[in-house]
Amino acid sequence: MPLTVDIRDALDLKTLQTPRSLRILKIDAEDYTDWTGDPALRITVVLDESTEIERVTGEEVGEFKLAIHDNLLKNGIKLFPYKFFAKPSDLIETDEE
């Protein structure tokens, strides 16, 4: 399933409540296939390098993940969202490997 305007709207930072401790630069989505072969979404939340991971609580992350999931459902997106958090430097390291 190609990414749609609905998916982009659902992941718009203006429509999501974000915890103060998470300094989010952007949210990317791409088509993904889960381990059973079913279509899904891979959601990458790109955090600012200045985000202090030690200060982010599990509760904040859980609430934000739920907000993403709820926004997708509200926009008619039923694909399961696999969510990942990374800083730009983490993504560069992944690209180099």
Backbone as XML, in Angstrom:
<?xml version="1.0"?>
<chain id="A" units="angstrom">
  <residue number="1" name="MET">
    <atom name="N" x="0.853" y="-1.181" z="0.000"/>
    <atom name="CA" x="0.000" y="0.000" z="0.000"/>
    <atom name="C" x="0.894" y="1.236" z="0.000"/>
  </residue>
  <residue number="2" name="PRO">
    <atom name="N" x="0.757" y="2.072" z="-1.001"/>
    <atom name="CA" x="1.570" y="3.295" z="-1.021"/>
    <atom name="C" x="1.131" y="4.257" z="0.081"/>
  </residue>
  <residue number="3" name="LEU">
    <atom name="N" x="2.088" y="5.046" z="0.552"/>
    <atom name="CA" x="1.762" y="6.030" z="1.581"/>
    <atom name="C" x="0.776" y="7.040" z="1.026"/>
  </residue>
  <residue number="4" name="THR">
    <atom name="N" x="-0.190" y="7.400" z="1.842"/>
    <atom name="CA" x="-1.251" y="8.289" z="1.388"/>
    <atom name="C" x="-1.210" y="9.610" z="2.145"/>
  </residue>
  <residue number="5" name="VAL">
    <atom name="N" x="-2.007" y="10.538" z="1.648"/>
    <atom name="CA" x="-2.156" y="11.830" z="2.322"/>
    <atom name="C" x="-2.713" y="11.603" z="3.724"/>
  </residue>
  <residue number="6" name="ASP">
    <atom name="N" x="-3.619" y="10.625" z="3.878"/>
    <atom name="CA" x="-4.202" y="10.333" z="5.190"/>
    <atom name="C" x="-3.129" y="9.936" z="6.199"/>
  </residue>
  <residue number="7" name="ILE">
    <atom name="N" x="-2.165" y="9.138" z="5.769"/>
    <atom name="CA" x="-1.079" y="8.732" z="6.665"/>
    <atom name="C" x="-0.251" y="9.946" z="7.050"/>
  </residue>
  <residue number="8" name="ARG">
    <atom name="N" x="0.073" y="10.764" z="6.072"/>
    <atom name="CA" x="0.859" y="11.969" z="6.366"/>
    <atom name="C" x="0.094" y="12.907" z="7.310"/>
  </residue>
  <residue number="9" name="ASP">
    <atom name="N" x="-1.205" y="13.047" z="7.084"/>
    <atom name="CA" x="-2.033" y="13.883" z="7.970"/>
    <atom name="C" x="-2.054" y="13.323" z="9.391"/>
  </residue>
  <residue number="10" name="ALA">
    <atom name="N" x="-2.173" y="12.016" z="9.508"/>
    <atom name="CA" x="-2.238" y="11.382" z="10.824"/>
    <atom name="C" x="-0.940" y="11.552" z="11.600"/>
  </residue>
  <residue number="11" name="LEU">
    <atom name="N" x="0.173" y="11.690" z="10.889"/>
    <atom name="CA" x="1.481" y="11.802" z="11.542"/>
    <atom name="C" x="1.988" y="13.236" z="11.609"/>
  </residue>
  <residue number="12" name="ASP">
    <atom name="N" x="1.139" y="14.183" z="11.252"/>
    <atom name="CA" x="1.525" y="15.595" z="11.299"/>
    <atom name="C" x="1.747" y="16.010" z="12.751"/>
  </residue>
  <residue number="13" name="LEU">
    <atom name="N" x="2.918" y="16.550" z="13.032"/>
    <atom name="CA" x="3.252" y="16.937" z="14.406"/>
    <atom name="C" x="2.295" y="17.983" z="14.975"/>
  </residue>
  <residue number="14" name="LYS">
    <atom name="N" x="1.624" y="18.721" z="14.108"/>
    <atom name="CA" x="0.667" y="19.727" z="14.579"/>
    <atom name="C" x="-0.584" y="19.079" z="15.173"/>
  </residue>
  <residue number="15" name="THR">
    <atom name="N" x="-0.857" y="17.833" z="14.792"/>
    <atom name="CA" x="-2.068" y="17.160" z="15.262"/>
    <atom name="C" x="-1.799" y="16.169" z="16.392"/>
  </residue>
  <residue number="16" name="LEU">
    <atom name="N" x="-0.539" y="15.921" z="16.695"/>
    <atom name="CA" x="-0.182" y="14.965" z="17.742"/>
    <atom name="C" x="0.265" y="15.690" z="19.006"/>
  </residue>
  <residue number="17" name="GLN">
    <atom name="N" x="-0.196" y="15.217" z="20.133"/>
    <atom name="CA" x="0.308" y="15.749" z="21.396"/>
    <atom name="C" x="1.640" y="15.069" z="21.675"/>
  </residue>
  <residue number="18" name="THR">
    <atom name="N" x="2.687" y="15.874" z="21.802"/>
    <atom name="CA" x="4.013" y="15.313" z="22.027"/>
    <atom name="C" x="4.497" y="15.659" z="23.431"/>
  </residue>
  <residue number="19" name="PRO">
    <atom name="N" x="5.124" y="14.708" z="24.093"/>
    <atom name="CA" x="5.679" y="14.997" z="25.417"/>
    <atom name="C" x="6.779" y="16.052" z="25.315"/>
  </residue>
  <residue number="20" name="ARG">
    <atom name="N" x="6.879" y="16.893" z="26.321"/>
    <atom name="CA" x="7.897" y="17.951" z="26.307"/>
    <atom name="C" x="9.307" y="17.390" z="26.247"/>
  </residue>
  <residue number="21" name="SER">
    <atom name="N" x="9.510" y="16.231" z="26.861"/>
    <atom name="CA" x="10.861" y="15.664" z="26.913"/>
    <atom name="C" x="11.329" y="15.142" z="25.556"/>
  </residue>
  <residue number="22" name="LEU">
    <atom name="N" x="10.390" y="14.876" z="24.649"/>
    <atom name="CA" x="10.749" y="14.400" z="23.309"/>
    <atom name="C" x="10.819" y="15.587" z="22.353"/>
  </residue>
  <residue number="23" name="ARG">
    <atom name="N" x="11.995" y="15.926" z="21.940"/>
    <atom name="CA" x="12.155" y="16.998" z="20.948"/>
    <atom name="C" x="12.142" y="16.335" z="19.571"/>
  </residue>
  <residue number="24" name="ILE">
    <atom name="N" x="10.984" y="16.345" z="18.947"/>
    <atom name="CA" x="10.791" y="15.607" z="17.699"/>
    <atom name="C" x="11.027" y="16.517" z="16.508"/>
  </residue>
  <residue number="25" name="LEU">
    <atom name="N" x="11.928" y="16.087" z="15.621"/>
    <atom name="CA" x="12.201" y="16.833" z="14.396"/>
    <atom name="C" x="11.186" y="16.492" z="13.318"/>
  </residue>
  <residue number="26" name="LYS">
    <atom name="N" x="10.914" y="15.195" z="13.167"/>
    <atom name="CA" x="9.959" y="14.765" z="12.140"/>
    <atom name="C" x="9.552" y="13.326" z="12.399"/>
  </residue>
  <residue number="27" name="ILE">
    <atom name="N" x="8.506" y="12.938" z="11.713"/>
    <atom name="CA" x="8.039" y="11.558" z="11.758"/>
    <atom name="C" x="7.960" y="11.069" z="10.316"/>
  </residue>
  <residue number="28" name="ASP">
    <atom name="N" x="8.662" y="9.981" z="10.039"/>
    <atom name="CA" x="8.650" y="9.386" z="8.703"/>
    <atom name="C" x="7.847" y="8.092" z="8.731"/>
  </residue>
  <residue number="29" name="ALA">
    <atom name="N" x="7.201" y="7.803" z="7.621"/>
    <atom name="CA" x="6.466" y="6.545" z="7.493"/>
    <atom name="C" x="6.863" y="5.885" z="6.185"/>
  </residue>
  <residue number="30" name="GLU">
    <atom name="N" x="6.939" y="4.579" z="6.221"/>
    <atom name="CA" x="7.213" y="3.841" z="4.990"/>
    <atom name="C" x="6.478" y="2.510" z="5.046"/>
  </residue>
  <residue number="31" name="ASP">
    <atom name="N" x="6.214" y="1.983" z="3.865"/>
    <atom name="CA" x="5.585" y="0.668" z="3.789"/>
    <atom name="C" x="6.502" y="-0.350" z="4.450"/>
  </residue>
  <residue number="32" name="TYR">
    <atom name="N" x="5.901" y="-1.341" z="5.077"/>
    <atom name="CA" x="6.663" y="-2.329" z="5.830"/>
    <atom name="C" x="5.915" y="-3.650" z="5.726"/>
  </residue>
  <residue number="33" name="THR">
    <atom name="N" x="6.614" y="-4.737" z="5.853"/>
    <atom name="CA" x="5.995" y="-6.054" z="5.890"/>
    <atom name="C" x="6.410" y="-6.711" z="7.195"/>
  </residue>
  <residue number="34" name="ASP">
    <atom name="N" x="5.430" y="-7.162" z="7.967"/>
    <atom name="CA" x="5.790" y="-7.779" z="9.248"/>
    <atom name="C" x="6.298" y="-9.204" z="9.028"/>
  </residue>
  <residue number="35" name="TRP">
    <atom name="N" x="6.661" y="-9.861" z="10.112"/>
    <atom name="CA" x="7.297" y="-11.173" z="10.002"/>
    <atom name="C" x="6.370" y="-12.247" z="9.439"/>
  </residue>
  <residue number="36" name="THR">
    <atom name="N" x="5.058" y="-11.988" z="9.444"/>
    <atom name="CA" x="4.115" y="-12.953" z="8.882"/>
    <atom name="C" x="3.832" y="-12.681" z="7.408"/>
  </residue>
  <residue number="37" name="GLY">
    <atom name="N" x="4.394" y="-11.582" z="6.893"/>
    <atom name="CA" x="4.165" y="-11.216" z="5.501"/>
    <atom name="C" x="3.023" y="-10.242" z="5.302"/>
  </residue>
  <residue number="38" name="ASP">
    <atom name="N" x="2.394" y="-9.822" z="6.393"/>
    <atom name="CA" x="1.282" y="-8.878" z="6.297"/>
    <atom name="C" x="1.793" y="-7.451" z="6.117"/>
  </residue>
  <residue number="39" name="PRO">
    <atom name="N" x="1.053" y="-6.632" z="5.369"/>
    <atom name="CA" x="1.450" y="-5.232" z="5.213"/>
    <atom name="C" x="1.307" y="-4.483" z="6.537"/>
  </residue>
  <residue number="40" name="ALA">
    <atom name="N" x="2.219" y="-3.553" z="6.752"/>
    <atom name="CA" x="2.234" y="-2.754" z="7.979"/>
    <atom name="C" x="2.888" y="-1.419" z="7.650"/>
  </residue>
  <residue number="41" name="LEU">
    <atom name="N" x="3.095" y="-0.618" z="8.671"/>
    <atom name="CA" x="3.804" y="0.659" z="8.521"/>
    <atom name="C" x="5.026" y="0.658" z="9.421"/>
  </residue>
  <residue number="42" name="ARG">
    <atom name="N" x="6.102" y="1.218" z="8.940"/>
    <atom name="CA" x="7.278" y="1.469" z="9.777"/>
    <atom name="C" x="7.298" y="2.974" z="10.025"/>
  </residue>
  <residue number="43" name="ILE">
    <atom name="N" x="7.126" y="3.354" z="11.278"/>
    <atom name="CA" x="7.106" y="4.757" z="11.677"/>
    <atom name="C" x="8.432" y="5.059" z="12.373"/>
  </residue>
  <residue number="44" name="THR">
    <atom name="N" x="9.175" y="6.025" z="11.850"/>
    <atom name="CA" x="10.425" y="6.442" z="12.476"/>
    <atom name="C" x="10.239" y="7.848" z="13.017"/>
  </residue>
  <residue number="45" name="VAL">
    <atom name="N" x="10.384" y="7.970" z="14.330"/>
    <atom name="CA" x="10.300" y="9.261" z="15.003"/>
    <atom name="C" x="11.732" y="9.760" z="15.159"/>
  </residue>
  <residue number="46" name="VAL">
    <atom name="N" x="12.052" y="10.858" z="14.471"/>
    <atom name="CA" x="13.413" y="11.397" z="14.500"/>
    <atom name="C" x="13.483" y="12.471" z="15.581"/>
  </residue>
  <residue number="47" name="LEU">
    <atom name="N" x="14.330" y="12.203" z="16.572"/>
    <atom name="CA" x="14.486" y="13.100" z="17.720"/>
    <atom name="C" x="15.661" y="14.040" z="17.514"/>
  </residue>
  <residue number="48" name="ASP">
    <atom name="N" x="15.524" y="15.244" z="18.025"/>
    <atom name="CA" x="16.628" y="16.202" z="18.004"/>
    <atom name="C" x="17.799" y="15.626" z="18.803"/>
  </residue>
  <residue number="49" name="GLU">
    <atom name="N" x="19.013" y="15.921" z="18.356"/>
    <atom name="CA" x="20.211" y="15.430" z="19.055"/>
    <atom name="C" x="20.250" y="15.880" z="20.512"/>
  </residue>
  <residue number="50" name="SER">
    <atom name="N" x="19.601" y="17.006" z="20.824"/>
    <atom name="CA" x="19.633" y="17.528" z="22.194"/>
    <atom name="C" x="18.656" y="16.817" z="23.133"/>
  </residue>
  <residue number="51" name="THR">
    <atom name="N" x="17.863" y="15.898" z="22.614"/>
    <atom name="CA" x="16.920" y="15.171" z="23.460"/>
    <atom name="C" x="17.693" y="14.324" z="24.465"/>
  </residue>
  <residue number="52" name="GLU">
    <atom name="N" x="17.394" y="14.524" z="25.732"/>
    <atom name="CA" x="18.054" y="13.764" z="26.796"/>
    <atom name="C" x="17.238" y="12.498" z="27.066"/>
  </residue>
  <residue number="53" name="ILE">
    <atom name="N" x="17.677" y="11.409" z="26.473"/>
    <atom name="CA" x="16.945" y="10.151" z="26.549"/>
    <atom name="C" x="16.693" y="9.733" z="28.002"/>
  </residue>
  <residue number="54" name="GLU">
    <atom name="N" x="17.650" y="10.029" z="28.889"/>
    <atom name="CA" x="17.500" y="9.642" z="30.298"/>
    <atom name="C" x="16.301" y="10.311" z="30.955"/>
  </residue>
  <residue number="55" name="ARG">
    <atom name="N" x="15.882" y="11.433" z="30.412"/>
    <atom name="CA" x="14.768" y="12.188" z="31.011"/>
    <atom name="C" x="13.409" y="11.792" z="30.430"/>
  </residue>
  <residue number="56" name="VAL">
    <atom name="N" x="13.416" y="10.950" z="29.429"/>
    <atom name="CA" x="12.170" y="10.517" z="28.802"/>
    <atom name="C" x="11.661" y="9.290" z="29.554"/>
  </residue>
  <residue number="57" name="THR">
    <atom name="N" x="10.414" y="9.348" z="29.994"/>
    <atom name="CA" x="9.853" y="8.218" z="30.739"/>
    <atom name="C" x="9.154" y="7.240" z="29.799"/>
  </residue>
  <residue number="58" name="GLY">
    <atom name="N" x="9.053" y="6.018" z="30.251"/>
    <atom name="CA" x="8.334" y="5.006" z="29.488"/>
    <atom name="C" x="6.873" y="5.379" z="29.298"/>
  </residue>
  <residue number="59" name="GLU">
    <atom name="N" x="6.310" y="6.027" z="30.306"/>
    <atom name="CA" x="4.914" y="6.458" z="30.218"/>
    <atom name="C" x="4.735" y="7.476" z="29.089"/>
  </residue>
  <residue number="60" name="GLU">
    <atom name="N" x="5.667" y="8.430" z="28.979"/>
    <atom name="CA" x="5.585" y="9.436" z="27.911"/>
    <atom name="C" x="5.684" y="8.783" z="26.536"/>
  </residue>
  <residue number="61" name="VAL">
    <atom name="N" x="6.613" y="7.863" z="26.396"/>
    <atom name="CA" x="6.779" y="7.170" z="25.114"/>
    <atom name="C" x="5.526" y="6.365" z="24.797"/>
  </residue>
  <residue number="62" name="GLY">
    <atom name="N" x="5.001" y="5.661" z="25.790"/>
    <atom name="CA" x="3.794" y="4.867" z="25.583"/>
    <atom name="C" x="2.601" y="5.712" z="25.164"/>
  </residue>
  <residue number="63" name="GLU">
    <atom name="N" x="2.424" y="6.851" z="25.822"/>
    <atom name="CA" x="1.318" y="7.747" z="25.466"/>
    <atom name="C" x="1.485" y="8.297" z="24.053"/>
  </residue>
  <residue number="64" name="PHE">
    <atom name="N" x="2.728" y="8.618" z="23.681"/>
    <atom name="CA" x="2.964" y="9.144" z="22.339"/>
    <atom name="C" x="2.722" y="8.064" z="21.283"/>
  </residue>
  <residue number="65" name="LYS">
    <atom name="N" x="3.165" y="6.841" z="21.548"/>
    <atom name="CA" x="2.910" y="5.738" z="20.616"/>
    <atom name="C" x="1.407" y="5.515" z="20.450"/>
  </residue>
  <residue number="66" name="LEU">
    <atom name="N" x="0.679" y="5.596" z="21.552"/>
    <atom name="CA" x="-0.776" y="5.433" z="21.496"/>
    <atom name="C" x="-1.417" y="6.562" z="20.692"/>
  </residue>
  <residue number="67" name="ALA">
    <atom name="N" x="-0.912" y="7.786" z="20.854"/>
    <atom name="CA" x="-1.438" y="8.925" z="20.089"/>
    <atom name="C" x="-1.228" y="8.702" z="18.589"/>
  </residue>
  <residue number="68" name="ILE">
    <atom name="N" x="-0.061" y="8.176" z="18.213"/>
    <atom name="CA" x="0.197" y="7.869" z="16.799"/>
    <atom name="C" x="-0.813" y="6.834" z="16.316"/>
  </residue>
  <residue number="69" name="HIS">
    <atom name="N" x="-0.956" y="5.755" z="17.067"/>
    <atom name="CA" x="-1.874" y="4.678" z="16.693"/>
    <atom name="C" x="-3.304" y="5.193" z="16.563"/>
  </residue>
  <residue number="70" name="ASP">
    <atom name="N" x="-3.756" y="5.972" z="17.553"/>
    <atom name="CA" x="-5.119" y="6.512" z="17.530"/>
    <atom name="C" x="-5.335" y="7.454" z="16.350"/>
  </residue>
  <residue number="71" name="ASN">
    <atom name="N" x="-4.348" y="8.297" z="16.055"/>
    <atom name="CA" x="-4.471" y="9.223" z="14.925"/>
    <atom name="C" x="-4.552" y="8.466" z="13.604"/>
  </residue>
  <residue number="72" name="LEU">
    <atom name="N" x="-3.778" y="7.403" z="13.471"/>
    <atom name="CA" x="-3.855" y="6.591" z="12.253"/>
    <atom name="C" x="-5.251" y="5.990" z="12.108"/>
  </residue>
  <residue number="73" name="LEU">
    <atom name="N" x="-5.773" y="5.415" z="13.179"/>
    <atom name="CA" x="-7.117" y="4.825" z="13.128"/>
    <atom name="C" x="-8.176" y="5.874" z="12.807"/>
  </residue>
  <residue number="74" name="LYS">
    <atom name="N" x="-8.043" y="7.054" z="13.414"/>
    <atom name="CA" x="-8.997" y="8.145" z="13.175"/>
    <atom name="C" x="-9.001" y="8.555" z="11.702"/>
  </residue>
  <residue number="75" name="ASN">
    <atom name="N" x="-7.861" y="8.375" z="11.028"/>
    <atom name="CA" x="-7.754" y="8.711" z="9.609"/>
    <atom name="C" x="-8.006" y="7.507" z="8.703"/>
  </residue>
  <residue number="76" name="GLY">
    <atom name="N" x="-8.524" y="6.420" z="9.277"/>
    <atom name="CA" x="-8.892" y="5.251" z="8.483"/>
    <atom name="C" x="-7.735" y="4.334" z="8.125"/>
  </residue>
  <residue number="77" name="ILE">
    <atom name="N" x="-6.592" y="4.496" z="8.775"/>
    <atom name="CA" x="-5.420" y="3.664" z="8.491"/>
    <atom name="C" x="-5.423" y="2.503" z="9.475"/>
  </residue>
  <residue number="78" name="LYS">
    <atom name="N" x="-5.607" y="1.288" z="8.961"/>
    <atom name="CA" x="-5.709" y="0.128" z="9.833"/>
    <atom name="C" x="-4.430" y="-0.713" z="9.860"/>
  </residue>
  <residue number="79" name="LEU">
    <atom name="N" x="-3.424" y="-0.311" z="9.111"/>
    <atom name="CA" x="-2.154" y="-1.036" z="9.133"/>
    <atom name="C" x="-1.499" y="-0.891" z="10.500"/>
  </residue>
  <residue number="80" name="PHE">
    <atom name="N" x="-0.869" y="-1.967" z="10.975"/>
    <atom name="CA" x="-0.204" y="-1.887" z="12.274"/>
    <atom name="C" x="1.043" y="-1.022" z="12.154"/>
  </residue>
  <residue number="81" name="PRO">
    <atom name="N" x="1.224" y="-0.056" z="13.060"/>
    <atom name="CA" x="2.405" y="0.814" z="12.995"/>
    <atom name="C" x="3.538" y="0.309" z="13.900"/>
  </residue>
  <residue number="82" name="TYR">
    <atom name="N" x="4.623" y="-0.130" z="13.286"/>
    <atom name="CA" x="5.831" y="-0.466" z="14.047"/>
    <atom name="C" x="6.592" y="0.837" z="14.234"/>
  </residue>
  <residue number="83" name="LYS">
    <atom name="N" x="6.792" y="1.221" z="15.492"/>
    <atom name="CA" x="7.348" y="2.549" z="15.783"/>
    <atom name="C" x="8.778" y="2.438" z="16.299"/>
  </residue>
  <residue number="84" name="PHE">
    <atom name="N" x="9.650" y="3.286" z="15.740"/>
    <atom name="CA" x="11.056" y="3.327" z="16.113"/>
    <atom name="C" x="11.438" y="4.768" z="16.412"/>
  </residue>
  <residue number="85" name="PHE">
    <atom name="N" x="12.315" y="4.961" z="17.375"/>
    <atom name="CA" x="12.800" y="6.290" z="17.748"/>
    <atom name="C" x="14.299" y="6.327" z="17.496"/>
  </residue>
  <residue number="86" name="ALA">
    <atom name="N" x="14.776" y="7.416" z="16.892"/>
    <atom name="CA" x="16.208" y="7.552" z="16.615"/>
    <atom name="C" x="16.570" y="9.021" z="16.492"/>
  </residue>
  <residue number="87" name="LYS">
    <atom name="N" x="17.831" y="9.293" z="16.750"/>
    <atom name="CA" x="18.385" y="10.622" z="16.496"/>
    <atom name="C" x="19.039" y="10.583" z="15.119"/>
  </residue>
  <residue number="88" name="PRO">
    <atom name="N" x="19.226" y="11.739" z="14.471"/>
    <atom name="CA" x="19.857" y="11.740" z="13.147"/>
    <atom name="C" x="21.197" y="11.001" z="13.135"/>
  </residue>
  <residue number="89" name="SER">
    <atom name="N" x="21.981" y="11.142" z="14.199"/>
    <atom name="CA" x="23.278" y="10.460" z="14.242"/>
    <atom name="C" x="23.104" y="8.939" z="14.259"/>
  </residue>
  <residue number="90" name="ASP">
    <atom name="N" x="22.033" y="8.454" z="14.863"/>
    <atom name="CA" x="21.754" y="7.014" z="14.857"/>
    <atom name="C" x="21.426" y="6.541" z="13.448"/>
  </residue>
  <residue number="91" name="LEU">
    <atom name="N" x="20.692" y="7.358" z="12.716"/>
    <atom name="CA" x="20.300" y="6.988" z="11.358"/>
    <atom name="C" x="21.501" y="6.978" z="10.422"/>
  </residue>
  <residue number="92" name="ILE">
    <atom name="N" x="22.437" y="7.889" z="10.623"/>
    <atom name="CA" x="23.651" y="7.920" z="9.804"/>
    <atom name="C" x="24.460" y="6.658" z="10.044"/>
  </residue>
  <residue number="93" name="GLU">
    <atom name="N" x="24.594" y="6.256" z="11.312"/>
    <atom name="CA" x="25.330" y="5.042" z="11.642"/>
    <atom name="C" x="24.686" y="3.831" z="10.982"/>
  </residue>
  <residue number="94" name="THR">
    <atom name="N" x="23.363" y="3.776" z="10.958"/>
    <atom name="CA" x="22.655" y="2.671" z="10.333"/>
    <atom name="C" x="22.899" y="2.655" z="8.831"/>
  </residue>
  <residue number="95" name="ASP">
    <atom name="N" x="22.884" y="3.826" z="8.194"/>
    <atom name="CA" x="23.112" y="3.915" z="6.754"/>
    <atom name="C" x="24.511" y="3.459" z="6.378"/>
  </residue>
  <residue number="96" name="GLU">
    <atom name="N" x="25.491" y="3.714" z="7.244"/>
    <atom name="CA" x="26.873" y="3.368" z="6.941"/>
    <atom name="C" x="27.124" y="1.874" z="7.053"/>
  </residue>
  <residue number="97" name="GLU">
    <atom name="N" x="26.302" y="1.151" z="7.814"/>
    <atom name="CA" x="26.511" y="-0.290" z="8.027"/>
    <atom name="C" x="25.999" y="-1.083" z="6.900"/>
  </residue>
</chain>
